[in-house]
Amino acid sequence: MLPRPYLRALTACYLRSKQLILTGNRRAQILLLPVDPLTYEKLWLWERNLPQHNLDLPFPEGKTGRYVKFSNQAHRLGWNNVFNEILMNNHLAYASKRAYVFPTFMWSLSHYPWPPSQRAEQPFTPLNALTAGPAAGGPWDEGDNAPRAIHESWFETVCPVEERRIINTTEVKPYIRAAEGDTIFSHWQKLLLDAPERCIEIVPDLYEHDNFPQVFDLWLWGSTRIISLWDSFSKSPTSRLLETSPIVESAVARNKYLFLPRGPRPPHPAPRDPFQRMLAMHIRRGDYKKSCEGLASFGSTFYSWNLLPFLPDVFTPLEEGHPDRIQRAMEHCSPGIDAILKKVREARSDYLHASQGGQQTLDVLYILTNEHDEWLDNLKEILRKDGWETIVTSHELELDAEQIDVSMAVDMDMARRAAVFIGNGWSSFTSNIVHRRLVDGKKPITIRLY
């Protein structure tokens, strides 16, 4: 039985790890303790009271402002499938001189961290718990007169139904469905710029006609056609001003000490910041194997910004009917321990060779993973034998209830900061990390794909 003060402390938060380091370095194996999912009352209120939610503001905001709501946006999917679309829609709204209407994140129930008995029928999380910046209602650059994004609830006030122009995607998409990304963007931009109506709502076609009815849909994100948008998108204020949410920032700060090197002091000067000594790698297993099998069978390319041609690692699927088509793709999408070890060695060697004549230090390893079983223990043991003294996984982070709710964004921010990142080329999670690393100025050699 744990002492009562510890029990009170444990019930105050929902811990991801089954191991908690207690005062005096005591360790206690604990079961995950149930608490109610988050209410976010203060954050909901903060979003509701954003300064742009004011009818009396002068143009380009207020009751004379111009707005666009993408009611065809993806929802009830994983965070990253939703996130890349939010960012691109905000970029389009900005280029169209309209205020973007940002959504509340609607969870896919299979991804929600609380069990069915402890969640609402449909869980929600405020967008500003997950990210920050103009796409979530934050300010633009000083002197930029662009209208700020508004929450979808305020859209009901500033753009009553009778004042909206409704555009069904069936009116637009059939004519540009297979076009390059920049052509698709320009077509929608002209439509939104030229439309005289103050308020526009874009709604999806029937699912039977278009099962991916988004403006920037999966067929675009999963093809090289998206690459034509990189230059404008990566330099846009949507990307430049994208920030980490305060909740995520607090989780990173709280766990930074875990990455302080445990091994012998290196023979040359090394950065004090552990992220500058870190290789982070994304290993998704379990539920992802089935997705990999489907992607391999379909002959899919990498996803989104993982396709950027200047990145060191590329993948070209073998032609349909080739006997090794599925096996070759699975080796990259769902790599085994030997393949992971080979990529870690390659990424470390290439980075050290390219960095100041090999005088950098790379001795901290962070594994972003949903794997829990002995497979992960075996991988960690092999990596330790290969010279990695400090190895931390997602499961060892200490997170409070809010931080657990946004833990995927916490992992992403760790990987954004790391000196080197290895990701999965088919993953939207990896793609959004690639985006932020490149916008931050990280060199392509620090971004590797299995």
C-alpha positions as a LaTeX table, in Angstrom:
\begin{tabular}{lrrr}
\hline
Residue & $x$ (\AA) & $y$ (\AA) & $z$ (\AA) \\
\hline
Met1 & 0.00 & 0.00 & 0.00 \\
Leu2 & 1.40 & 3.38 & $-0.98$ \\
Pro3 & 1.48 & 6.18 & 1.62 \\
Arg4 & $-1.67$ & 8.27 & 1.53 \\
Pro5 & 0.04 & 11.46 & 0.19 \\
Tyr6 & 1.23 & 9.51 & $-2.83$ \\
Leu7 & $-2.25$ & 8.09 & $-3.46$ \\
Arg8 & $-3.71$ & 11.60 & $-3.40$ \\
Ala9 & $-1.05$ & 12.79 & $-5.83$ \\
Leu10 & $-1.58$ & 9.88 & $-8.19$ \\
Thr11 & $-5.34$ & 10.29 & $-8.34$ \\
Ala12 & $-4.83$ & 13.93 & $-9.35$ \\
Cys13 & $-3.53$ & 12.93 & $-12.76$ \\
Tyr14 & $-3.77$ & 10.17 & $-15.31$ \\
Leu15 & $-0.32$ & 8.71 & $-15.95$ \\
Arg16 & 0.72 & 7.24 & $-19.28$ \\
Ser17 & 3.47 & 5.12 & $-17.79$ \\
Lys18 & 2.91 & 2.26 & $-15.35$ \\
Gln19 & 6.08 & 3.28 & $-13.56$ \\
Leu20 & 6.40 & 6.42 & $-11.45$ \\
Ile21 & 9.64 & 7.65 & $-9.90$ \\
Leu22 & 8.83 & 8.60 & $-6.33$ \\
Thr23 & 10.66 & 10.77 & $-3.78$ \\
Gly24 & 13.92 & 9.12 & $-2.71$ \\
Asn25 & 14.10 & 7.22 & $-6.00$ \\
Arg26 & 11.54 & 4.69 & $-4.82$ \\
Arg27 & 9.74 & 3.01 & $-7.68$ \\
Ala28 & 6.19 & 1.74 & $-7.55$ \\
Gln29 & 4.38 & $-0.27$ & $-10.15$ \\
Ile30 & 0.90 & 1.20 & $-10.39$ \\
Leu31 & $-2.20$ & 0.60 & $-12.40$ \\
Leu32 & $-3.44$ & 3.49 & $-14.50$ \\
Leu33 & $-5.76$ & 5.37 & $-12.19$ \\
Pro34 & $-9.05$ & 6.54 & $-13.68$ \\
Val35 & $-9.98$ & 10.20 & $-13.71$ \\
Asp36 & $-12.63$ & 12.02 & $-15.66$ \\
Pro37 & $-11.61$ & 13.37 & $-19.07$ \\
Leu38 & $-10.72$ & 17.04 & $-19.26$ \\
Thr39 & $-13.34$ & 19.78 & $-19.35$ \\
Tyr40 & $-10.99$ & 22.59 & $-20.51$ \\
Glu41 & $-13.46$ & 25.16 & $-19.13$ \\
Lys42 & $-10.90$ & 28.00 & $-19.00$ \\
Leu43 & $-9.51$ & 27.28 & $-22.46$ \\
Trp44 & $-12.98$ & 27.05 & $-24.02$ \\
Leu45 & $-13.75$ & 30.43 & $-22.43$ \\
Trp46 & $-10.47$ & 31.89 & $-23.71$ \\
Glu47 & $-11.24$ & 30.77 & $-27.28$ \\
Arg48 & $-14.78$ & 32.08 & $-27.02$ \\
Asn49 & $-13.46$ & 35.49 & $-25.88$ \\
Leu50 & $-10.79$ & 35.99 & $-28.55$ \\
Pro51 & $-10.59$ & 39.72 & $-29.39$ \\
Gln52 & $-11.66$ & 39.14 & $-33.01$ \\
His53 & $-14.99$ & 37.81 & $-31.75$ \\
Asn54 & $-16.46$ & 41.30 & $-31.80$ \\
Leu55 & $-19.07$ & 42.54 & $-34.26$ \\
Asp56 & $-17.98$ & 46.16 & $-33.78$ \\
Leu57 & $-14.46$ & 45.68 & $-35.13$ \\
Pro58 & $-13.64$ & 47.54 & $-38.36$ \\
Phe59 & $-13.10$ & 45.79 & $-41.69$ \\
Pro60 & $-11.54$ & 43.31 & $-42.43$ \\
Glu61 & $-13.05$ & 41.85 & $-39.24$ \\
Gly62 & $-16.32$ & 42.36 & $-37.41$ \\
Lys63 & $-19.73$ & 42.46 & $-39.10$ \\
Thr64 & $-18.27$ & 43.74 & $-42.40$ \\
Gly65 & $-15.43$ & 41.21 & $-42.56$ \\
Arg66 & $-15.06$ & 38.37 & $-45.06$ \\
Tyr67 & $-15.00$ & 34.78 & $-43.81$ \\
Val68 & $-14.69$ & 31.23 & $-45.07$ \\
Lys69 & $-15.69$ & 28.10 & $-43.21$ \\
Phe70 & $-14.57$ & 24.70 & $-44.50$ \\
Ser71 & $-17.38$ & 22.45 & $-43.33$ \\
Asn72 & $-15.87$ & 19.77 & $-45.57$ \\
Gln73 & $-12.78$ & 19.49 & $-43.37$ \\
Ala74 & $-11.83$ & 16.04 & $-42.14$ \\
His75 & $-12.93$ & 15.15 & $-38.63$ \\
Arg76 & $-13.01$ & 12.10 & $-36.36$ \\
Leu77 & $-9.61$ & 11.07 & $-37.67$ \\
Gly78 & $-6.19$ & 11.11 & $-36.06$ \\
Trp79 & $-4.85$ & 14.54 & $-35.12$ \\
Asn80 & $-2.31$ & 14.77 & $-37.93$ \\
Asn81 & $-4.71$ & 13.97 & $-40.75$ \\
Val82 & $-6.78$ & 16.86 & $-39.44$ \\
Phe83 & $-3.87$ & 19.15 & $-38.63$ \\
Asn84 & $-2.26$ & 19.31 & $-42.08$ \\
Glu85 & $-5.60$ & 20.22 & $-43.57$ \\
Ile86 & $-6.25$ & 22.93 & $-40.97$ \\
Leu87 & $-2.92$ & 24.54 & $-41.83$ \\
Met88 & $-3.47$ & 24.42 & $-45.59$ \\
Asn89 & $-7.04$ & 25.74 & $-45.32$ \\
Asn90 & $-5.77$ & 28.61 & $-43.18$ \\
His91 & $-3.11$ & 29.32 & $-45.81$ \\
Leu92 & $-5.82$ & 29.40 & $-48.49$ \\
Ala93 & $-8.07$ & 31.69 & $-46.41$ \\
Tyr94 & $-5.16$ & 34.09 & $-45.82$ \\
Ala95 & $-4.30$ & 34.17 & $-49.54$ \\
Ser96 & $-7.99$ & 34.80 & $-50.27$ \\
Lys97 & $-8.16$ & 37.74 & $-47.83$ \\
Arg98 & $-10.75$ & 36.00 & $-45.68$ \\
Ala99 & $-10.77$ & 35.01 & $-42.02$ \\
Tyr100 & $-10.36$ & 31.28 & $-41.53$ \\
Val101 & $-12.97$ & 29.59 & $-39.33$ \\
Phe102 & $-11.06$ & 27.19 & $-37.12$ \\
Pro103 & $-12.67$ & 24.05 & $-35.68$ \\
Thr104 & $-12.64$ & 22.20 & $-32.40$ \\
Phe105 & $-10.71$ & 18.95 & $-32.66$ \\
Met106 & $-13.12$ & 16.03 & $-32.79$ \\
Trp107 & $-11.52$ & 12.80 & $-31.69$ \\
Ser108 & $-11.54$ & 9.49 & $-33.46$ \\
Leu109 & $-12.83$ & 7.29 & $-30.63$ \\
Ser110 & $-10.18$ & 4.66 & $-31.36$ \\
His111 & $-7.45$ & 7.23 & $-30.62$ \\
Tyr112 & $-8.97$ & 8.86 & $-27.54$ \\
Pro113 & $-6.83$ & 8.14 & $-24.44$ \\
Trp114 & $-9.74$ & 7.61 & $-22.02$ \\
Pro115 & $-11.70$ & 4.34 & $-22.05$ \\
Pro116 & $-15.34$ & 4.27 & $-23.23$ \\
Ser117 & $-16.73$ & 4.26 & $-19.70$ \\
Gln118 & $-15.06$ & 7.61 & $-18.99$ \\
Arg119 & $-15.74$ & 9.69 & $-22.08$ \\
Ala120 & $-18.55$ & 11.57 & $-23.68$ \\
Glu121 & $-20.22$ & 10.02 & $-26.72$ \\
Gln122 & $-18.05$ & 12.30 & $-28.86$ \\
Pro123 & $-14.96$ & 13.76 & $-27.16$ \\
Phe124 & $-13.63$ & 17.18 & $-28.17$ \\
Thr125 & $-10.42$ & 19.08 & $-27.46$ \\
Pro126 & $-9.92$ & 22.85 & $-28.01$ \\
Leu127 & $-7.62$ & 23.53 & $-30.94$ \\
Asn128 & $-5.46$ & 25.77 & $-28.75$ \\
Ala129 & $-4.68$ & 22.81 & $-26.48$ \\
Leu130 & $-2.97$ & 21.15 & $-29.45$ \\
Thr131 & $-1.38$ & 24.02 & $-31.35$ \\
Ala132 & $-1.05$ & 27.80 & $-31.46$ \\
Gly133 & $-0.60$ & 30.50 & $-34.07$ \\
Pro134 & $-2.78$ & 32.14 & $-36.75$ \\
Ala135 & $-4.59$ & 28.90 & $-37.66$ \\
Ala136 & $-5.89$ & 28.74 & $-34.08$ \\
Gly137 & $-6.87$ & 32.41 & $-33.85$ \\
Gly138 & $-3.47$ & 33.88 & $-33.04$ \\
Pro139 & $-2.20$ & 37.19 & $-34.46$ \\
Trp140 & $-0.48$ & 37.70 & $-37.80$ \\
Asp141 & 2.75 & 39.64 & $-38.26$ \\
Glu142 & 2.90 & 43.19 & $-36.96$ \\
Gly143 & 1.49 & 45.47 & $-39.65$ \\
Asp144 & $-0.32$ & 42.64 & $-41.46$ \\
Asn145 & $-3.95$ & 43.69 & $-41.93$ \\
Ala146 & $-5.18$ & 40.15 & $-42.61$ \\
Pro147 & $-8.30$ & 39.15 & $-40.64$ \\
Arg148 & $-7.66$ & 36.81 & $-37.73$ \\
Ala149 & $-9.16$ & 33.33 & $-37.64$ \\
Ile150 & $-12.37$ & 32.91 & $-35.67$ \\
His151 & $-13.81$ & 29.92 & $-33.84$ \\
Glu152 & $-16.59$ & 28.02 & $-35.58$ \\
Ser153 & $-19.06$ & 29.00 & $-32.83$ \\
Trp154 & $-18.52$ & 32.72 & $-33.58$ \\
Phe155 & $-19.17$ & 32.07 & $-37.27$ \\
Glu156 & $-22.80$ & 31.42 & $-36.32$ \\
Thr157 & $-23.00$ & 34.98 & $-34.97$ \\
Val158 & $-20.99$ & 36.95 & $-37.50$ \\
Cys159 & $-22.29$ & 34.96 & $-40.48$ \\
Pro160 & $-25.91$ & 33.94 & $-39.89$ \\
Val161 & $-27.18$ & 31.24 & $-42.25$ \\
Glu162 & $-29.20$ & 33.66 & $-44.38$ \\
Glu163 & $-26.05$ & 35.68 & $-45.17$ \\
Arg164 & $-23.91$ & 32.75 & $-46.31$ \\
Arg165 & $-23.09$ & 31.56 & $-49.77$ \\
Ile166 & $-22.93$ & 27.78 & $-49.73$ \\
Ile167 & $-20.45$ & 26.19 & $-52.13$ \\
Asn168 & $-20.75$ & 22.44 & $-52.55$ \\
Thr169 & $-17.47$ & 20.80 & $-53.46$ \\
Thr170 & $-19.20$ & 19.10 & $-56.38$ \\
Glu171 & $-19.33$ & 22.52 & $-58.06$ \\
Val172 & $-15.54$ & 22.76 & $-58.08$ \\
Lys173 & $-13.60$ & 19.55 & $-57.49$ \\
Pro174 & $-14.55$ & 17.52 & $-60.59$ \\
Tyr175 & $-12.78$ & 20.05 & $-62.82$ \\
Ile176 & $-9.49$ & 20.11 & $-60.89$ \\
Arg177 & $-9.45$ & 16.75 & $-59.15$ \\
Ala178 & $-6.24$ & 15.48 & $-60.78$ \\
Ala179 & $-4.49$ & 18.86 & $-61.04$ \\
Glu180 & $-1.22$ & 19.85 & $-59.41$ \\
Gly181 & $-1.53$ & 21.20 & $-55.87$ \\
Asp182 & $-0.71$ & 24.79 & $-56.82$ \\
Thr183 & $-3.36$ & 24.68 & $-59.56$ \\
Ile184 & $-5.96$ & 23.46 & $-57.08$ \\
Phe185 & $-4.94$ & 26.18 & $-54.64$ \\
Ser186 & $-5.08$ & 28.95 & $-57.25$ \\
His187 & $-8.50$ & 27.82 & $-58.47$ \\
Trp188 & $-10.02$ & 28.00 & $-54.98$ \\
Gln189 & $-8.16$ & 31.22 & $-54.20$ \\
Lys190 & $-9.65$ & 32.98 & $-57.23$ \\
Leu191 & $-13.11$ & 31.70 & $-56.38$ \\
Leu192 & $-12.88$ & 33.00 & $-52.82$ \\
Leu193 & $-11.31$ & 36.32 & $-53.83$ \\
Asp194 & $-13.83$ & 37.05 & $-56.58$ \\
Ala195 & $-16.93$ & 36.00 & $-54.63$ \\
Pro196 & $-18.81$ & 39.17 & $-53.57$ \\
Glu197 & $-20.42$ & 37.42 & $-50.61$ \\
Arg198 & $-19.04$ & 38.25 & $-47.18$ \\
Cys199 & $-19.58$ & 34.79 & $-45.76$ \\
Ile200 & $-18.81$ & 31.55 & $-47.56$ \\
Glu201 & $-19.30$ & 28.03 & $-46.29$ \\
Ile202 & $-17.82$ & 25.14 & $-48.24$ \\
Val203 & $-19.79$ & 21.94 & $-47.74$ \\
Pro204 & $-18.99$ & 18.37 & $-48.83$ \\
Asp205 & $-20.55$ & 16.47 & $-51.67$ \\
Leu206 & $-22.39$ & 13.25 & $-50.87$ \\
Tyr207 & $-20.06$ & 10.51 & $-49.65$ \\
Glu208 & $-21.20$ & 8.24 & $-52.49$ \\
His209 & $-19.89$ & 10.80 & $-54.99$ \\
Asp210 & $-16.68$ & 11.76 & $-53.16$ \\
Asn211 & $-15.47$ & 9.85 & $-50.13$ \\
Phe212 & $-12.69$ & 12.41 & $-49.59$ \\
Pro213 & $-14.55$ & 15.70 & $-50.11$ \\
Gln214 & $-11.92$ & 18.03 & $-48.68$ \\
Val215 & $-10.49$ & 20.93 & $-50.70$ \\
Phe216 & $-7.05$ & 19.37 & $-50.22$ \\
Asp217 & $-7.95$ & 15.69 & $-50.08$ \\
Leu218 & $-6.14$ & 12.45 & $-49.34$ \\
Trp219 & $-5.47$ & 11.81 & $-53.03$ \\
Leu220 & $-3.52$ & 15.08 & $-53.13$ \\
Trp221 & $-1.71$ & 14.63 & $-49.79$ \\
Gly222 & $-0.68$ & 11.13 & $-50.80$ \\
Ser223 & 0.82 & 12.07 & $-54.17$ \\
Thr224 & 3.69 & 14.10 & $-55.56$ \\
Arg225 & 1.13 & 16.68 & $-56.73$ \\
Ile226 & 1.30 & 18.22 & $-53.22$ \\
Ile227 & 4.96 & 19.21 & $-53.70$ \\
Ser228 & 4.11 & 22.19 & $-55.90$ \\
Leu229 & 2.58 & 23.84 & $-52.81$ \\
Trp230 & 5.66 & 23.51 & $-50.62$ \\
Asp231 & 7.42 & 26.74 & $-51.55$ \\
Ser232 & 4.48 & 29.05 & $-50.92$ \\
Phe233 & 3.16 & 27.13 & $-47.92$ \\
Ser234 & 6.48 & 26.77 & $-46.11$ \\
Lys235 & 7.19 & 30.51 & $-46.47$ \\
Ser236 & 3.66 & 31.62 & $-45.58$ \\
Pro237 & 2.82 & 33.26 & $-42.24$ \\
Thr238 & 0.66 & 30.21 & $-41.51$ \\
Ser239 & 3.87 & 28.17 & $-41.34$ \\
Arg240 & 6.27 & 30.83 & $-40.06$ \\
Leu241 & 4.02 & 31.84 & $-37.17$ \\
Leu242 & 2.92 & 28.33 & $-36.22$ \\
Glu243 & 3.62 & 27.81 & $-32.53$ \\
Thr244 & 3.58 & 25.11 & $-29.89$ \\
Ser245 & 0.62 & 25.27 & $-27.51$ \\
Pro246 & 1.33 & 26.22 & $-23.88$ \\
Ile247 & 0.13 & 22.80 & $-22.69$ \\
Val248 & 2.59 & 21.06 & $-24.99$ \\
Glu249 & 5.37 & 23.49 & $-24.04$ \\
Ser250 & 4.80 & 22.67 & $-20.37$ \\
Ala251 & 5.04 & 18.93 & $-21.06$ \\
Val252 & 8.32 & 19.34 & $-22.93$ \\
Ala253 & 9.80 & 21.46 & $-20.13$ \\
Arg254 & 8.56 & 19.04 & $-17.49$ \\
Asn255 & 10.29 & 16.05 & $-19.12$ \\
Lys256 & 13.45 & 17.65 & $-20.47$ \\
Tyr257 & 15.49 & 16.33 & $-17.55$ \\
Leu258 & 14.85 & 12.76 & $-18.70$ \\
Phe259 & 17.09 & 13.38 & $-21.70$ \\
Leu260 & 20.14 & 14.58 & $-19.80$ \\
Pro261 & 22.94 & 12.22 & $-20.88$ \\
Arg262 & 23.63 & 9.24 & $-18.61$ \\
Gly263 & 26.76 & 7.97 & $-20.33$ \\
Pro264 & 30.42 & 8.89 & $-19.93$ \\
Arg265 & 31.45 & 12.45 & $-20.67$ \\
Pro266 & 32.29 & 12.79 & $-24.38$ \\
Pro267 & 35.90 & 13.57 & $-25.26$ \\
His268 & 34.99 & 16.89 & $-26.89$ \\
Pro269 & 32.62 & 19.77 & $-25.99$ \\
Ala270 & 28.94 & 18.83 & $-26.21$ \\
Pro271 & 25.79 & 20.99 & $-26.08$ \\
Arg272 & 24.11 & 21.43 & $-22.70$ \\
Asp273 & 20.71 & 21.30 & $-24.39$ \\
Pro274 & 19.85 & 17.58 & $-24.64$ \\
Phe275 & 17.71 & 18.17 & $-27.74$ \\
Gln276 & 20.86 & 19.25 & $-29.60$ \\
Arg277 & 22.31 & 15.82 & $-28.78$ \\
Met278 & 19.16 & 13.85 & $-29.56$ \\
Leu279 & 18.13 & 11.47 & $-32.30$ \\
Ala280 & 14.34 & 11.05 & $-32.19$ \\
Met281 & 12.64 & 8.29 & $-34.13$ \\
His282 & 9.02 & 7.50 & $-34.80$ \\
Ile283 & 8.16 & 3.81 & $-34.59$ \\
Arg284 & 4.47 & 3.09 & $-35.01$ \\
Arg285 & 3.40 & $-0.51$ & $-34.62$ \\
Gly286 & 0.34 & $-2.43$ & $-33.54$ \\
Asp287 & $-2.62$ & $-0.95$ & $-35.42$ \\
Tyr288 & $-0.32$ & 0.47 & $-38.11$ \\
Lys289 & 0.74 & $-2.89$ & $-39.55$ \\
Lys290 & $-2.66$ & $-3.34$ & $-41.21$ \\
Ser291 & $-2.44$ & 0.18 & $-42.66$ \\
Cys292 & 1.03 & $-0.63$ & $-44.02$ \\
Glu293 & $-0.28$ & $-3.78$ & $-45.69$ \\
Gly294 & $-3.00$ & $-1.77$ & $-47.41$ \\
Leu295 & $-0.60$ & 0.96 & $-48.51$ \\
Ala296 & 1.87 & $-1.62$ & $-49.81$ \\
Ser297 & $-0.82$ & $-3.47$ & $-51.74$ \\
Phe298 & $-2.10$ & $-0.23$ & $-53.26$ \\
Gly299 & 1.40 & 0.84 & $-54.29$ \\
Ser300 & 1.27 & 4.09 & $-52.36$ \\
Thr301 & 4.08 & 6.61 & $-52.36$ \\
Phe302 & 5.22 & 8.42 & $-49.23$ \\
Tyr303 & 2.80 & 10.96 & $-47.74$ \\
Ser304 & 2.85 & 14.74 & $-48.18$ \\
Trp305 & 6.05 & 16.56 & $-47.18$ \\
Asn306 & 7.82 & 13.22 & $-46.77$ \\
Leu307 & 7.88 & 13.29 & $-50.59$ \\
Leu308 & 10.02 & 16.43 & $-50.82$ \\
Pro309 & 12.71 & 15.57 & $-53.38$ \\
Phe310 & 15.57 & 17.20 & $-51.47$ \\
Leu311 & 15.19 & 14.85 & $-48.46$ \\
Pro312 & 17.87 & 12.15 & $-48.32$ \\
Asp313 & 15.53 & 9.13 & $-48.33$ \\
Val314 & 13.08 & 8.42 & $-51.14$ \\
Phe315 & 10.85 & 5.45 & $-51.89$ \\
Thr316 & 9.50 & 4.40 & $-55.26$ \\
Pro317 & 6.93 & 1.59 & $-55.14$ \\
Leu318 & 7.56 & $-1.36$ & $-57.42$ \\
Glu319 & 5.21 & $-1.77$ & $-60.35$ \\
Glu320 & 1.93 & $-3.61$ & $-59.90$ \\
Gly321 & 2.40 & $-7.36$ & $-60.22$ \\
His322 & 6.03 & $-7.34$ & $-59.12$ \\
Pro323 & 6.54 & $-10.30$ & $-56.73$ \\
Asp324 & 8.46 & $-8.15$ & $-54.21$ \\
Arg325 & 6.15 & $-5.14$ & $-54.27$ \\
Ile326 & 4.46 & $-5.67$ & $-50.91$ \\
Gln327 & 7.50 & $-7.04$ & $-49.10$ \\
Arg328 & 9.70 & $-4.12$ & $-50.15$ \\
Ala329 & 7.14 & $-1.56$ & $-49.03$ \\
Met330 & 6.60 & $-3.33$ & $-45.71$ \\
Glu331 & 10.34 & $-3.21$ & $-45.00$ \\
His332 & 10.06 & 0.59 & $-45.01$ \\
Cys333 & 6.57 & 1.07 & $-43.56$ \\
Ser334 & 6.86 & $-1.53$ & $-40.80$ \\
Pro335 & 10.60 & $-2.06$ & $-40.34$ \\
Gly336 & 12.03 & $-4.77$ & $-38.12$ \\
Ile337 & 14.72 & $-4.30$ & $-35.49$ \\
Asp338 & 17.60 & $-4.93$ & $-37.91$ \\
Ala339 & 16.29 & $-2.34$ & $-40.38$ \\
Ile340 & 15.77 & 0.20 & $-37.58$ \\
Leu341 & 19.29 & $-0.34$ & $-36.26$ \\
Lys342 & 20.72 & 0.08 & $-39.75$ \\
Lys343 & 18.83 & 3.36 & $-40.28$ \\
Val344 & 19.87 & 4.71 & $-36.86$ \\
Arg345 & 23.52 & 3.99 & $-37.62$ \\
Glu346 & 23.23 & 5.55 & $-41.07$ \\
Ala347 & 21.43 & 8.67 & $-39.82$ \\
Arg348 & 23.91 & 9.18 & $-36.99$ \\
Ser349 & 26.95 & 8.68 & $-39.22$ \\
Asp350 & 25.68 & 11.00 & $-41.97$ \\
Tyr351 & 24.77 & 13.72 & $-39.48$ \\
Leu352 & 28.11 & 13.61 & $-37.67$ \\
His353 & 29.99 & 13.60 & $-40.96$ \\
Ala354 & 28.04 & 16.63 & $-42.21$ \\
Ser355 & 28.30 & 18.54 & $-38.92$ \\
Gln356 & 31.47 & 20.52 & $-38.34$ \\
Gly357 & 33.82 & 17.81 & $-39.44$ \\
Gly358 & 32.27 & 15.20 & $-37.16$ \\
Gln359 & 32.69 & 17.22 & $-33.97$ \\
Gln360 & 29.02 & 17.11 & $-32.98$ \\
Thr361 & 27.65 & 14.85 & $-30.24$ \\
Leu362 & 24.68 & 12.54 & $-30.75$ \\
Asp363 & 24.22 & 10.39 & $-27.66$ \\
Val364 & 20.55 & 10.74 & $-26.62$ \\
Leu365 & 17.83 & 8.62 & $-28.21$ \\
Tyr366 & 14.08 & 9.28 & $-27.96$ \\
Ile367 & 11.66 & 6.69 & $-29.32$ \\
Leu368 & 8.19 & 7.98 & $-30.20$ \\
Thr369 & 6.11 & 4.81 & $-30.22$ \\
Asn370 & 2.84 & 3.10 & $-29.40$ \\
Glu371 & 4.69 & $-0.20$ & $-28.84$ \\
His372 & 4.63 & $-1.58$ & $-25.30$ \\
Asp373 & 5.72 & $-5.22$ & $-25.29$ \\
Glu374 & 9.02 & $-7.10$ & $-25.18$ \\
Trp375 & 9.74 & $-6.15$ & $-28.80$ \\
Leu376 & 10.45 & $-2.62$ & $-27.57$ \\
Asp377 & 12.58 & $-3.92$ & $-24.70$ \\
Asn378 & 14.63 & $-5.97$ & $-27.20$ \\
Leu379 & 15.09 & $-2.93$ & $-29.44$ \\
Lys380 & 16.27 & $-0.79$ & $-26.53$ \\
Glu381 & 18.75 & $-3.45$ & $-25.41$ \\
Ile382 & 20.21 & $-3.74$ & $-28.92$ \\
Leu383 & 20.50 & 0.05 & $-29.19$ \\
Arg384 & 22.26 & 0.23 & $-25.82$ \\
Lys385 & 24.77 & $-2.35$ & $-26.98$ \\
Asp386 & 25.28 & $-0.19$ & $-30.07$ \\
Gly387 & 26.45 & 2.71 & $-27.94$ \\
Trp388 & 23.30 & 4.65 & $-26.96$ \\
Glu389 & 23.61 & 5.32 & $-23.24$ \\
Thr390 & 20.48 & 7.46 & $-22.84$ \\
Ile391 & 17.28 & 5.97 & $-24.29$ \\
Val392 & 13.82 & 7.30 & $-23.46$ \\
Thr393 & 10.46 & 6.27 & $-24.93$ \\
Ser394 & 7.07 & 7.97 & $-25.08$ \\
His395 & 5.87 & 5.79 & $-22.21$ \\
Glu396 & 8.41 & 7.18 & $-19.76$ \\
Leu397 & 7.19 & 10.76 & $-19.95$ \\
Glu398 & 5.41 & 12.10 & $-16.88$ \\
Leu399 & 2.26 & 13.88 & $-18.01$ \\
Asp400 & $-0.74$ & 15.36 & $-16.25$ \\
Ala401 & $-4.25$ & 14.88 & $-17.58$ \\
Glu402 & $-4.14$ & 17.83 & $-20.02$ \\
Gln403 & $-0.76$ & 16.74 & $-21.35$ \\
Ile404 & $-1.98$ & 13.17 & $-21.84$ \\
Asp405 & $-4.89$ & 14.51 & $-23.90$ \\
Val406 & $-2.40$ & 16.14 & $-26.29$ \\
Ser407 & 0.40 & 13.60 & $-25.94$ \\
Met408 & 0.70 & 13.11 & $-29.71$ \\
Ala409 & 1.53 & 16.82 & $-30.01$ \\
Val410 & 4.04 & 16.47 & $-27.16$ \\
Asp411 & 5.87 & 13.70 & $-29.02$ \\
Met412 & 5.82 & 15.81 & $-32.18$ \\
Asp413 & 7.39 & 18.77 & $-30.44$ \\
Met414 & 10.14 & 16.61 & $-28.97$ \\
Ala415 & 10.91 & 15.36 & $-32.49$ \\
Arg416 & 10.78 & 18.91 & $-33.88$ \\
Arg417 & 13.52 & 19.99 & $-31.48$ \\
Ala418 & 15.79 & 16.95 & $-31.88$ \\
Ala419 & 19.09 & 17.24 & $-33.74$ \\
Val420 & 18.11 & 14.31 & $-35.98$ \\
Phe421 & 14.70 & 12.78 & $-36.68$ \\
Ile422 & 13.86 & 9.44 & $-38.29$ \\
Gly423 & 10.25 & 9.02 & $-39.36$ \\
Asn424 & 7.86 & 6.83 & $-41.28$ \\
Gly425 & 7.39 & 8.06 & $-44.84$ \\
Trp426 & 3.71 & 7.07 & $-45.01$ \\
Ser427 & 2.81 & 8.84 & $-41.77$ \\
Ser428 & 1.02 & 12.19 & $-41.49$ \\
Phe429 & 2.54 & 12.43 & $-37.99$ \\
Thr430 & 6.01 & 12.27 & $-39.53$ \\
Ser431 & 5.04 & 14.66 & $-42.34$ \\
Asn432 & 3.93 & 17.39 & $-39.94$ \\
Ile433 & 7.18 & 17.02 & $-37.99$ \\
Val434 & 9.10 & 17.33 & $-41.28$ \\
His435 & 7.18 & 20.54 & $-42.04$ \\
Arg436 & 8.03 & 22.16 & $-38.72$ \\
Arg437 & 11.67 & 21.08 & $-38.79$ \\
Leu438 & 12.21 & 22.56 & $-42.23$ \\
Val439 & 10.40 & 25.79 & $-41.35$ \\
Asp440 & 12.58 & 25.97 & $-38.24$ \\
Gly441 & 15.64 & 25.84 & $-40.49$ \\
Lys442 & 16.76 & 22.25 & $-39.83$ \\
Lys443 & 18.86 & 20.83 & $-42.68$ \\
Pro444 & 17.48 & 18.00 & $-44.85$ \\
Ile445 & 20.30 & 15.67 & $-43.71$ \\
Thr446 & 18.74 & 15.75 & $-40.22$ \\
Ile447 & 15.46 & 14.32 & $-41.55$ \\
Arg448 & 15.52 & 10.62 & $-42.38$ \\
Leu449 & 12.85 & 8.11 & $-43.40$ \\
Tyr450 & 12.92 & 4.34 & $-43.09$ \\
\hline
\end{tabular}
